[in-house]
Amino acid sequence: MQDLPKVAVVGRPNVGKSTLFNRFVGRRVAIVEEMPKVTRDRKEVEVKWSGRSFTLVDTGGWLSSGTSLDDKVSKQSEEAIRSADLVLFVVDATVGVTEEDLRVRDMLHKVGVKDVIVVVNKVDSDRQDPLIWEFASLGFGDIFGVSALHGRLSGDLLDAVIDRIDAPLEDDEEVSEYGSSQDDAKIVHVALVGRPNVGKSTLFNRLVGAERSVVHDMAGTTTDTVDTVVERDGMTYRFVDTAGLRRKSKSSDGTEYFSMVRTLQAIDTSDIALLVVDATEGVTSQDQRLAERIDLSGSPAIVLLNKWDSLSEEERLSLESEVKSKLSFLSYMEPLRISALSGHNLHRVWKFIDEANSVYTKRVPTRELNKLLVSLQVNHPPKKTKILYGVQGATDPPTFTLFSTKDIDTGYLRYVENRIREHFGLGVTPIKIRVRRRSS
């Protein structure tokens, strides 16, 4: 995988960093809301401009002091700055230089940033251009006045970015949903989903091997999807950490709504979904809703019972019974009992991901499928119908079409599905079976 130069968008909260990020990317990737501290995690997306490519990093607002969560967000920003080839220091023209801007400047010097462009945002017209010169007092060379919201002079700023970094000339590959121009057929997309505060971000950080999502004992810390690419044993995985899906009554405001949309998009575009359930709270109605959405998307669902080590033996037996009854439509998938905090059983998560990916894309030979269908009907004939033959029409997930003389009842279809799954080793993937009537 080619390492692209990194450009980090930094600044104090609520100066328009995410709006600028979205403007450069060309779509609404980061959640934007007129509210401070909406962005908490780093988000990295590949951006192309004038045939050149670079990685753009959106960060949470940096604060010199605050709550423990603010401190974690600020450390995330500092990590992004340390790895960046260029920093876009975003400030607000309508407010002027603030004490917090000066502290951000001091932090940039302390971290030892390589190159800085001061981006004076909210310069919406020529009449406001003089406002940018106040920010010369920050002591950095280049100053650009832009309007991230309206796009004013954003192209000129991108030209300056390309001039300042060693961005490689790219071909015309199509950029993917998450900004990667790589061949997505070679990347396994894995979405981590679940209710707020069930341990998704802790698990995400364990799996990717770095603190990429802010982890804090406050529900709703992750307000947007966060994704990162991991290479392991010759395979490439894109992990997407999503915001926790809340009850509808708690999802009415703008940030919550767009977080929910991102979560559902991540599920629909994933190859594999890791459904994280808090074992100490059991399977809730929100867990069921998420499981139903995953099942509807056709992606393999791996149910992870997190915080398993916190349960007594009696509580474990009760939870296992609850999983079987409330998530019965995912019965093809045996849940994994893990602890994201201690790392217990996480090696099996990788094993299940690889197994799910293998069978999700598996193609069954038509001849072998029809030999099995004949054998099944000899040993257990269907009522008032006959399966003439079957074909596998698609993968992702494996999809089979059965041609029969009459409709096949649901019970017999379930029997056929289970035998196909068992015979061809499709244990941890959903299977779709369609029936078409054809005269014999």
C-alpha positions as CSV (number, residue, x, y, z in Angstrom):
1,M,0.0,0.0,0.0
2,Q,1.4,3.3,-1.1
3,D,2.1,5.8,1.7
4,L,0.7,9.2,0.8
5,P,1.7,12.5,2.3
6,K,-0.5,13.5,5.2
7,V,-2.3,16.8,5.7
8,A,-3.8,17.4,9.1
9,V,-6.7,19.8,9.7
10,V,-6.3,21.2,13.2
11,G,-7.5,24.0,15.4
12,R,-9.6,24.8,18.4
13,P,-13.2,23.5,18.5
14,N,-15.9,24.9,16.3
15,V,-13.9,26.9,13.7
16,G,-15.1,24.9,10.7
17,K,-12.4,22.1,10.5
18,S,-14.9,19.4,9.5
19,T,-16.7,21.7,7.0
20,L,-13.3,22.3,5.3
21,F,-12.5,18.6,5.4
22,N,-15.9,17.8,3.7
23,R,-15.3,20.5,1.2
24,F,-11.9,19.0,0.2
25,V,-13.2,15.5,0.1
26,G,-16.2,16.5,-1.9
27,R,-18.9,14.8,0.2
28,R,-20.3,14.8,3.7
29,V,-17.8,12.4,5.3
30,A,-17.3,14.2,8.7
31,I,-20.4,15.2,10.7
32,V,-20.8,19.0,10.7
33,E,-23.0,20.7,13.3
34,E,-22.9,24.1,14.9
35,M,-21.9,22.8,18.2
36,P,-18.4,22.5,19.7
37,K,-16.6,19.1,20.1
38,V,-18.7,17.2,17.6
39,T,-15.6,15.7,16.0
40,R,-13.7,13.6,18.6
41,D,-11.8,11.0,16.6
42,R,-9.3,11.3,13.7
43,K,-10.7,10.5,10.3
44,E,-8.4,9.9,7.3
45,V,-9.5,10.1,3.7
46,E,-7.6,10.1,0.5
47,V,-8.1,13.3,-1.5
48,K,-7.2,13.9,-5.2
49,W,-6.6,17.3,-6.7
50,S,-5.0,18.2,-10.1
51,G,-4.1,14.5,-10.5
52,R,-2.3,14.4,-7.2
53,S,-3.2,12.5,-4.1
54,F,-2.7,13.0,-0.4
55,T,-4.3,11.8,2.9
56,L,-6.4,14.4,4.6
57,V,-6.8,14.0,8.4
58,D,-9.7,15.5,10.2
59,T,-9.2,16.0,14.0
60,G,-11.2,16.9,17.0
61,G,-10.9,20.4,18.4
62,W,-7.7,20.9,20.4
63,L,-8.0,22.3,23.9
64,S,-5.2,23.2,26.3
65,S,-7.3,22.0,29.3
66,G,-10.7,20.4,29.9
67,T,-12.3,17.2,30.9
68,S,-10.6,13.8,30.7
69,L,-12.5,13.3,27.4
70,D,-11.2,16.7,26.1
71,D,-7.7,15.6,27.0
72,K,-8.0,12.4,24.9
73,V,-9.4,14.3,21.9
74,S,-6.5,16.7,22.1
75,K,-4.0,13.9,22.3
76,Q,-5.6,12.4,19.1
77,S,-5.0,15.8,17.4
78,E,-1.4,15.9,18.5
79,E,-0.8,12.3,17.2
80,A,-2.2,13.5,13.8
81,I,0.1,16.5,13.8
82,R,3.2,14.4,14.6
83,S,2.6,12.2,11.6
84,A,1.6,15.0,9.2
85,D,3.7,16.5,6.4
86,L,1.6,19.7,6.4
87,V,-0.8,21.2,9.0
88,L,-3.8,23.4,8.1
89,F,-4.3,25.5,11.2
90,V,-7.9,26.6,11.0
91,V,-9.1,29.8,12.7
92,D,-12.3,31.8,12.6
93,A,-12.3,35.2,10.9
94,T,-15.5,36.3,12.6
95,V,-14.0,35.9,16.1
96,G,-10.4,37.0,15.5
97,V,-7.3,35.6,17.4
98,T,-8.4,34.0,20.6
99,E,-6.3,32.8,23.6
100,E,-7.1,29.2,22.6
101,D,-5.7,29.9,19.1
102,L,-2.5,31.1,20.7
103,R,-2.3,28.0,22.7
104,V,-2.8,25.9,19.6
105,R,0.1,27.8,18.0
106,D,2.3,27.1,21.0
107,M,1.4,23.4,20.9
108,L,2.3,23.2,17.2
109,H,5.8,24.6,18.0
110,K,6.1,22.2,20.9
111,V,5.2,19.2,18.8
112,G,7.6,20.3,16.2
113,V,5.3,20.5,13.2
114,K,7.1,20.5,9.8
115,D,5.0,23.0,7.8
116,V,1.9,25.1,8.6
117,I,-0.7,27.0,6.5
118,V,-3.0,29.2,8.5
119,V,-6.5,28.9,7.1
120,V,-8.8,31.8,8.1
121,N,-12.2,30.3,7.7
122,K,-15.6,32.2,7.3
123,V,-14.2,34.8,4.9
124,D,-17.4,34.8,2.8
125,S,-16.7,37.8,0.6
126,D,-14.0,40.3,-0.6
127,R,-15.1,42.8,2.0
128,Q,-14.0,40.4,4.7
129,D,-10.5,39.8,3.2
130,P,-8.8,42.4,5.5
131,L,-9.8,40.3,8.5
132,I,-7.2,37.7,7.7
133,W,-4.2,39.9,8.5
134,E,-4.9,39.9,12.2
135,F,-3.8,36.2,12.1
136,A,-0.3,37.2,10.9
137,S,0.4,37.6,14.6
138,L,0.4,33.8,14.9
139,G,3.8,33.9,13.3
140,F,3.3,31.4,10.5
141,G,4.2,32.2,6.9
142,D,1.2,31.5,4.6
143,I,-2.3,32.7,5.4
144,F,-5.3,31.9,3.3
145,G,-8.8,33.3,3.7
146,V,-11.5,30.9,2.6
147,S,-15.1,30.0,3.2
148,A,-15.3,26.3,3.8
149,L,-19.1,26.4,3.8
150,H,-19.4,28.2,0.4
151,G,-16.2,26.9,-1.1
152,R,-14.8,30.4,-1.7
153,L,-11.0,30.1,-2.6
154,S,-10.9,26.4,-1.4
155,G,-9.4,25.5,-4.8
156,D,-6.6,28.0,-4.4
157,L,-5.9,26.5,-0.9
158,L,-5.8,23.0,-2.5
159,D,-3.3,24.3,-5.1
160,A,-1.1,25.6,-2.3
161,V,-1.4,22.2,-0.4
162,I,-0.3,20.3,-3.5
163,D,2.7,22.7,-4.0
164,R,3.9,22.2,-0.4
165,I,3.8,18.4,-0.3
166,D,5.4,15.6,-2.3
167,A,2.0,14.3,-3.6
168,P,2.3,11.5,-6.2
169,L,0.7,11.7,-9.6
170,E,-2.2,9.2,-9.6
171,D,-4.2,7.5,-12.4
172,D,-8.0,7.9,-12.7
173,E,-9.1,5.2,-10.3
174,E,-12.4,5.8,-8.7
175,V,-12.4,6.9,-5.1
176,S,-14.3,4.6,-2.8
177,E,-17.0,5.5,-0.2
178,Y,-14.4,6.0,2.4
179,G,-11.9,7.9,0.1
180,S,-9.6,5.0,-0.8
181,S,-8.5,4.7,-4.4
182,Q,-7.2,1.1,-3.8
183,D,-8.8,-1.9,-5.4
184,D,-11.6,-2.5,-3.0
185,A,-12.0,-6.0,-4.2
186,K,-8.8,-6.8,-2.2
187,I,-10.0,-5.1,0.9
188,V,-12.2,-6.8,3.5
189,H,-14.6,-4.1,5.0
190,V,-15.4,-4.8,8.6
191,A,-18.0,-2.7,10.5
192,L,-18.1,-2.6,14.3
193,V,-21.7,-1.9,15.4
194,G,-23.6,-1.8,18.6
195,R,-25.3,0.3,21.2
196,P,-23.4,3.2,22.8
197,N,-20.8,2.4,25.4
198,V,-20.7,-1.4,24.8
199,G,-16.9,-1.4,24.1
200,K,-16.8,-0.9,20.3
201,S,-14.0,1.6,20.4
202,T,-11.9,-0.4,22.8
203,L,-12.3,-3.4,20.5
204,F,-11.5,-1.3,17.5
205,N,-8.3,0.0,19.1
206,R,-7.3,-3.6,20.0
207,L,-7.9,-4.9,16.5
208,V,-6.1,-2.1,14.6
209,G,-3.3,-2.0,17.2
210,A,-3.4,1.7,18.0
211,E,-5.6,4.1,19.8
212,R,-7.5,5.5,16.9
213,S,-10.9,6.0,18.6
214,V,-11.3,7.9,21.8
215,V,-12.3,5.5,24.6
216,H,-14.1,7.0,27.6
217,D,-16.6,5.8,30.1
218,M,-19.3,8.2,28.7
219,A,-22.0,6.9,26.4
220,G,-21.8,8.3,22.9
221,T,-18.1,9.2,22.7
222,T,-17.9,8.2,19.0
223,T,-20.3,10.5,17.1
224,D,-19.1,9.5,13.6
225,T,-17.7,6.5,11.8
226,V,-13.9,6.1,12.1
227,D,-12.1,3.8,9.7
228,T,-8.5,2.6,9.3
229,V,-6.8,0.0,7.1
230,V,-4.9,-2.9,8.6
231,E,-2.6,-5.3,6.8
232,R,-2.3,-8.7,8.4
233,D,-0.9,-12.0,7.1
234,G,-1.1,-10.8,3.5
235,M,-4.7,-9.6,3.8
236,T,-6.0,-6.0,3.9
237,Y,-8.9,-5.1,6.2
238,R,-10.7,-1.8,6.5
239,F,-12.2,-1.5,10.0
240,V,-15.0,1.0,10.6
241,D,-15.9,2.0,14.1
242,T,-19.4,3.4,14.2
243,A,-21.4,5.5,16.6
244,G,-23.7,3.6,18.9
245,L,-27.2,3.3,17.6
246,R,-29.7,4.7,20.0
247,R,-33.4,4.5,20.4
248,K,-35.3,6.6,17.9
249,S,-36.5,9.0,20.7
250,K,-32.9,9.8,21.4
251,S,-31.9,10.3,17.8
252,S,-33.8,13.4,16.8
253,D,-31.1,16.1,16.8
254,G,-28.8,16.6,13.8
255,T,-25.7,15.0,15.1
256,E,-27.5,11.9,16.3
257,Y,-29.3,11.6,13.0
258,F,-26.2,11.8,10.9
259,S,-24.4,9.4,13.2
260,M,-27.3,6.9,12.7
261,V,-27.1,7.4,8.9
262,R,-23.3,6.7,8.9
263,T,-23.8,3.6,11.0
264,L,-26.5,2.2,8.7
265,Q,-24.3,3.0,5.7
266,A,-21.4,1.2,7.3
267,I,-23.5,-1.9,7.8
268,D,-24.9,-1.8,4.2
269,T,-21.4,-1.5,2.6
270,S,-19.6,-3.9,4.9
271,D,-18.4,-7.4,4.0
272,I,-18.6,-8.4,7.6
273,A,-20.3,-6.8,10.6
274,L,-19.2,-7.3,14.2
275,L,-22.2,-6.8,16.4
276,V,-20.9,-6.0,19.9
277,V,-23.3,-6.8,22.7
278,D,-22.7,-5.8,26.4
279,A,-22.9,-9.1,28.1
280,T,-23.6,-7.5,31.4
281,E,-26.8,-5.9,30.1
282,G,-28.0,-8.7,27.8
283,V,-29.6,-8.5,24.4
284,T,-31.7,-5.4,24.2
285,S,-34.3,-4.2,21.6
286,Q,-31.6,-2.0,20.0
287,D,-29.3,-5.0,19.6
288,Q,-32.1,-6.9,17.9
289,R,-32.7,-3.9,15.5
290,L,-29.1,-3.8,14.6
291,A,-29.0,-7.6,14.1
292,E,-32.0,-7.4,11.8
293,R,-30.4,-4.6,9.8
294,I,-27.2,-6.7,9.4
295,D,-29.2,-9.7,8.4
296,L,-31.1,-7.6,5.8
297,S,-27.9,-6.3,4.3
298,G,-26.8,-9.8,3.6
299,S,-23.4,-9.4,5.4
300,P,-22.1,-12.1,7.7
301,A,-22.8,-11.1,11.3
302,I,-20.3,-12.1,14.1
303,V,-22.0,-11.6,17.4
304,L,-19.4,-10.6,20.1
305,L,-20.5,-10.9,23.7
306,N,-18.2,-8.3,25.3
307,K,-17.4,-8.1,29.0
308,W,-18.0,-11.9,29.3
309,D,-15.4,-12.2,32.0
310,S,-17.6,-10.0,34.3
311,L,-20.4,-12.6,34.4
312,S,-21.0,-15.3,36.9
313,E,-21.7,-18.9,35.6
314,E,-25.4,-18.5,36.2
315,E,-25.5,-15.2,34.3
316,R,-23.6,-16.8,31.4
317,L,-26.1,-19.6,31.0
318,S,-28.9,-17.0,31.1
319,L,-27.3,-14.9,28.5
320,E,-26.7,-17.8,26.1
321,S,-30.4,-18.7,26.4
322,E,-31.3,-15.1,25.7
323,V,-29.1,-14.9,22.6
324,K,-30.7,-18.1,21.2
325,S,-34.2,-16.7,21.6
326,K,-33.7,-13.1,20.7
327,L,-31.2,-13.5,17.9
328,S,-32.5,-16.8,16.5
329,F,-32.4,-15.5,12.9
330,L,-28.6,-15.4,13.2
331,S,-28.6,-19.0,14.4
332,Y,-25.9,-19.8,11.7
333,M,-23.4,-17.8,13.8
334,E,-22.2,-19.1,17.1
335,P,-21.5,-15.9,19.3
336,L,-18.0,-15.2,20.5
337,R,-17.4,-14.6,24.2
338,I,-14.7,-11.9,24.5
339,S,-13.3,-9.1,26.6
340,A,-12.1,-6.1,24.6
341,L,-10.6,-4.6,27.7
342,S,-8.4,-7.6,28.6
343,G,-8.0,-9.0,25.1
344,H,-9.6,-12.3,26.0
345,N,-10.5,-14.4,22.9
346,L,-9.7,-11.6,20.5
347,H,-7.5,-14.0,18.4
348,R,-10.7,-15.9,17.6
349,V,-12.3,-12.7,16.3
350,W,-9.6,-12.6,13.6
351,K,-10.2,-16.3,12.9
352,F,-13.9,-15.7,12.5
353,I,-13.4,-12.7,10.3
354,D,-11.2,-14.7,7.9
355,E,-13.6,-17.6,7.9
356,A,-16.6,-15.3,7.2
357,N,-14.8,-13.6,4.4
358,S,-13.8,-16.9,2.8
359,V,-17.3,-18.3,2.8
360,Y,-19.0,-15.0,2.0
361,T,-17.3,-15.1,-1.4
362,K,-17.4,-18.8,-2.0
363,R,-18.8,-20.3,-5.2
364,V,-20.3,-23.8,-5.2
365,P,-19.9,-26.0,-8.4
366,T,-23.3,-26.4,-10.0
367,R,-22.8,-30.2,-10.5
368,E,-22.0,-30.6,-6.7
369,L,-25.0,-28.5,-5.7
370,N,-27.4,-30.6,-7.9
371,K,-26.0,-33.9,-6.6
372,L,-26.8,-32.7,-3.1
373,L,-30.3,-31.6,-4.1
374,V,-31.1,-35.1,-5.6
375,S,-29.8,-36.8,-2.4
376,L,-31.9,-34.6,-0.1
377,Q,-35.1,-35.3,-2.1
378,V,-34.4,-39.0,-2.0
379,N,-33.9,-39.1,1.7
380,H,-36.5,-36.5,2.6
381,P,-38.9,-35.7,-0.3
382,P,-40.6,-32.3,-0.3
383,K,-44.4,-32.2,-0.2
384,K,-46.4,-31.8,-3.5
385,T,-43.4,-30.4,-5.4
386,K,-40.1,-31.4,-6.9
387,I,-36.8,-29.4,-7.1
388,L,-35.7,-29.8,-10.7
389,Y,-32.3,-28.3,-10.3
390,G,-30.4,-25.4,-8.6
391,V,-27.7,-22.9,-9.5
392,Q,-25.7,-20.4,-7.5
393,G,-26.4,-17.0,-9.1
394,A,-24.2,-14.8,-6.9
395,T,-21.8,-14.5,-4.0
396,D,-21.5,-11.9,-1.2
397,P,-23.5,-13.6,0.2
398,P,-23.9,-17.0,-1.5
399,T,-27.2,-16.8,-3.4
400,F,-28.9,-19.9,-4.8
401,T,-31.9,-20.2,-7.1
402,L,-34.0,-23.4,-7.0
403,F,-36.2,-24.3,-9.9
404,S,-39.2,-26.4,-8.7
405,T,-42.6,-27.6,-10.1
406,K,-44.5,-25.8,-7.3
407,D,-43.8,-23.5,-4.3
408,I,-41.6,-25.0,-1.6
409,D,-42.8,-24.6,2.0
410,T,-40.7,-22.6,4.4
411,G,-39.8,-25.6,6.6
412,Y,-38.3,-27.6,3.7
413,L,-36.4,-24.5,2.4
414,R,-34.9,-24.2,5.9
415,Y,-33.9,-27.9,5.7
416,V,-32.3,-27.3,2.3
417,E,-30.5,-24.2,3.5
418,N,-29.0,-26.0,6.5
419,R,-27.9,-29.0,4.4
420,I,-26.2,-26.7,1.8
421,R,-24.5,-24.8,4.6
422,E,-23.3,-28.0,6.3
423,H,-22.3,-29.8,3.1
424,F,-20.3,-26.9,1.5
425,G,-18.9,-25.4,4.8
426,L,-20.8,-22.1,4.7
427,G,-21.1,-22.0,8.4
428,V,-20.7,-18.3,9.2
429,T,-22.3,-16.5,6.3
430,P,-26.0,-15.8,5.5
431,I,-27.4,-17.7,2.6
432,K,-30.1,-16.5,0.2
433,I,-32.4,-19.0,-1.5
434,R,-34.8,-18.0,-4.2
435,V,-37.4,-20.3,-5.7
436,R,-38.7,-20.2,-9.3
437,R,-41.6,-22.4,-10.5
438,R,-41.1,-24.2,-13.7
439,S,-43.1,-27.0,-15.2
440,S,-41.4,-30.5,-15.2
